Amino acid sequence: MIRLIFSFKFIFLFSFFSNLYFAALPDKHEFVIEINKQNENTFLNQALQNSILKILGNYDTYSKKENFFSTLNPKDFINEFGSFNDKNSSFSKIIIDASSLRNFLVTNGFDVSSEVKIELIGWILCDTNLDSLDLYQRTKQKCEQIKKNLKNISKERNTDLFFPILDAEDLISFKIQKEENDLDFVYLSNRYNADSFFYCRLSAEDENCYLPDNNLSERDLNFSIKLKPDFAIHKLIDSVLSDQTLEINSLKPKPFTINIKNISSLEDYKYVLKEVEKIIIFSDIAPFTLSGNELSLSASLIGNFDQINKLFVDYPFFILEDANEESISLIYN
């Protein structure tokens, strides 16, 4: 006899990306890591690697360059860290200088993510065998551990992961057959909206997860590709963030001019310079004229020009007035 156990949370907000959101890239990343025998000598590097992955927004890129990232010295990018105890466990709070690390990655030609928070649904179906109490308990523990692992990964990658609880209406519409592709995923996809979703079917022997098929409606799961849970959620987050990645070409910078209007005081001047330096697609920024209320800066464009218009949508300090491949005109707001 097979019993099917679902894990979900019922109500949540949802959002879809329409623009790039690089207006407020964080200056620091904060991590709290539990210290144990396995990581007591590596927890600082663990925090650094988590920070790198958060900035890149792409696990595939991180995996391919992991040997390079492992050579970095965590202390070069750590602002501070300290230890504390809680409920008989030891933890370390580590603050990474995200700005310095991001600039280092950009200098080395890596694309960077907006680090925007996303929301995912996880449909976790546990096949537990009630004919064996031992097998039932082991399968249930396995499911709980996998859910915990998925939660930890999603937290490290700035993602809210929800496990919705199916109500009576869902259970009626969610027709469970022997074949996974007979499941009524279209119904649930429309009812529980998020940035994306995945489905895992877990048992004592197997742990298979499935992702939406990008070639279809992105609401239909691709059951032809079975993935392990950890890899599945990384791959899904990469897919969602693909439109939120700023392309960097620091090895071939282009001369660029930044004109900023509405500078009315010395304080404005200082603040504007500080904010412009945070715009990741510009480097080597230097003022060369200040006439009336307009400031002109020389710079190098190391990003993709085609992304500039999207970059300044809803930017908190600047309004985009005009842009071409050689210069940009902004109004300080």
N, C-alpha and C positions, 0 to 999 in steps of 0.2 A: 504493500500500500504506500502510495506516494502522497505526501502532504506538501502543499505549495505555500510558502511563506513570503509575503510581500513586505517591503520596507519602504515607507514614504512619509513625507510631510505634506500637509494638504494645501495650504494657501501660501502664496508668495507673490511678490511683485516681479515683473519681467520687463526686459528692455532689449532693443535691437540697436546695433550700431548703424549710424548714418554718416558720421564724420570722424575724423581723427581727433583724438583728445590728448594733445601734448602740452596743453597750457599750464599744467600744474604737475610736472614730473617731480616726484618726491626727492628731497635732499638727503634723506636717510632711510634705511631699512632697519627695522627692529625685529629681532628673533629671540624667542625663548626656547631653549633646547634642554631637554632632560639629559643629565649626565649619567652614563653607566660605564661598565667596564669596556664595552665595545667602542665607545667614542670619547673616552676621557682624554685622549691625546689628539683627537681630530675634530672636536666640536667647533673650534674656530674656523677651520677649513669648511666644515659642513655649512656654517652660516654664510661664508663667502660664496660657496657654490650655489646655495639657494638664492642669494642676491643676484648672482650672474644670470641664473635662469629667469628670474623675475624681470630683469632688464631686457634680456634677449627676447623673451616671450615665445621662445621656440625650442622645444626639447630636442628636436632633430638636429638643429644647429649646435646646441650645447653638447650633445652626445658625440658629434663628429669632431669637436674641438676640445673634448674633455681632457685629453693629455696636456694640451696647452694651458687650460685653466688650472689644472692641478699643480702647475709649476709656480703659480702666483703665491706670494706670501700674504696670508690673511692680515697680518699686522700692518701692511701697507694701506689697507682700506678700512680698518676698524677704528672708529672714533672712541669707543669705550666698551668695556664689558665687565660684568660682575657676577658673583654667584650668590645663590640663596637656597634655602631649604623650604620645602612645603610638603606636608604629609609624608614625612620620612623619605622623601626623594630630593635629590639635588638638581638644581637647574642653573643655567647660565643665561643672563640677559645680554645680548650682543647687539651693538648698534653699528651698522655698516655705513660708511660715507658713500651713499649711492651716487652723488654727483661726481665724485672723483672716479669711482668705478665705471660709471657710464661714460665719462670723458675718455677713460683709458680704452674702453671697448670701441668707442667711436673712432679714436685715433688709430686703432688696429683694424678698422674697416668693417666692424660688425654692425648690422642693422639693429635698431632698438625698438622696443615696444612702448606703447602709451602707458602700460601698466594699469590700464583701466580695469576695474573689478567687473567680472562677468558672473552669470548665474547659469548653473546646469542642473538638470534633473537626472537622477540616477534611479533606474528601475532595477531593483535587485530581487531576483526570483530564486529562492532557495528550495531545492528539491531534497526533502528530508525523508528518510525511510523509517516509518513508524514500526516496522517489523523488528527493528533492532534498536534498543535504547542507547547502546554505546555508539552506534553509527549515527543515530539521530543527534546525539549530543555533540559528537565530533563535527558533524556537518554544520550544525547551528553555530558552534564556536568558530568554525572556518569562515562562515558568512559574516559574523560579527567582526572578525579580524580584518577581512577584506574591506568591509565598510569603513573600519577605522583607518586603514591604510589609505583608502580613497579620500577620506576626509582630510588626512594629514597632507597629502599631495595637493589637494585643492586649496588648502589654507596657505601652503608655501607658494602657490602660484596665483595668489590674490583672487581666488574663485570661491563663490558661495555655492556649495553643493547641497541639494535638497533630495531627500528620499520621501516622496509623497505617500500618504496613507490612502489607500483606495477605499472609497465609500461604497454603499450598496449599489448605487447607480453605475459606478465604475465596474464593479464585479460582474454585473449583469452584462455590460457591454464588452468587457474584456474576456472574450471567449478563449479559453485555454484548450488547445488541441495538442496532439502529439508532436506536430511540426511547428517550430517556432514561427515560421512565416505566416501561420494562420492566426497569429495573435492580432487583436484589433488595435494596432499601434496608432493608426490614423486618428481614431477617436480620442485616445489619450493625449496625443500630440497637440491636438486642437484645444483640449481642455486644460492641460497643464503647460502653459507657454513659458519658455525661458530662452536664453540665447542659444541653447542646444540641449541635447539629451543623449543618453546611452542606455543600453539594456544589458544586464548580465544574468546569465543562468548558471547557478552554482550548485554543485553536488559534491559528494565525498570524493568522486573521481575526477570531475572536470570543473573548470572555471573559465567559461567562455563569455566574452563581451562583444557587443555589436554596436557599430556607429551608424549614423545617418549616411545615406548614399548621396554624395554631393552631385552626382550626375542626374539624380531624380529631383524630388521636391524638397530634399533635406528634411522631410518629415517621414520618409520611409527608411527603415533600417536595411543595411546591407548584410544579409545573413550568409553571404558567400565567403566573408572574411571573419575568422574567429581571432580575437585578440585577448591577451592576458589583461586582467583588470588595470594594473598600474600603467602599462603601455597604452591601453585604450584611453584612459583619461588624459594622459599627456598628449596623445595624438589629437584628441577632441579639442583640448584647450588651444593647441597650436592652430587648428583649423579656424576656430572662432576668432583668434587674435591675428590671423593673417591679414585682415583688412586694417588692423590697428598697428601695423609695423611701419616705421619710418625708414626708408631706404637710405643708406649711408654710402658715400663714395669718397672717403677721406683721402684716398691715395691719388685722386685726380680732382683736386679742388678747383673751383672756377672763381675768378675775381668777381666781386659783387658789391653793390652799393645799397646801403640802407638809409632811407630818408625818413625822419620822424618829425612830425609837426606837433604843435601845441605844447612846446616846452616853455613854461612861463617863469621858472625860477631855478636857482642852483640846486635846490632839493629835487626838482623834477629831473634835471640833468643827471644827477647822481643815480636817482632811482631807475631812470630809463636805461642807463648803461648797465646797471646791475641786472635788470630784467632781460635785456637783449642778449646778454652773455649766457642766459639760461636756455635760449632757443637753440636746440641741439643741432639744427642743420647749418648753423653759422659758426665759423671759427676765425681766429686771427682778427678779431674785431678791434677797430681803432677809430676814434673820432678824428675828422679832418676839417670840418667847418661847422660853425655855429653862427647862423645869421638870423637875427630876429628871434622868432620862436621855432625855428626849424634847425634840427641837428642832422648832419650827414655823417655816416660812418662807412669806412671801408671794411670789407670782410671777405671771407672765402665761403662760397656755397659748397657744402659737402653733402647736401641732401639732394633729393629728387625735386626739381623745379615744379613738376606736375602736381606735387603734394602741397605746395605753398597755400593755395586757396583754401584747401580743407584744413590745413594747419591752423589758420587764423579764424576759423569759424568759432564764435563764442569765446574768443581769447579775452581774458579778463582785463588786460591792460592796453591792448592795441586794437585799433580798427584798421582793416586792410583797405587802403584807398586804391592802390594800383600795383600791378606786378608785371614784370617781363623777365626775360632770361638774364638780364644784366643788373636789374635793380628792383627795389620794392619801396613803396611809399606807405607809411603807417601814420595813423593819428593816435597820439597818446591820449588815452581815455581816463 
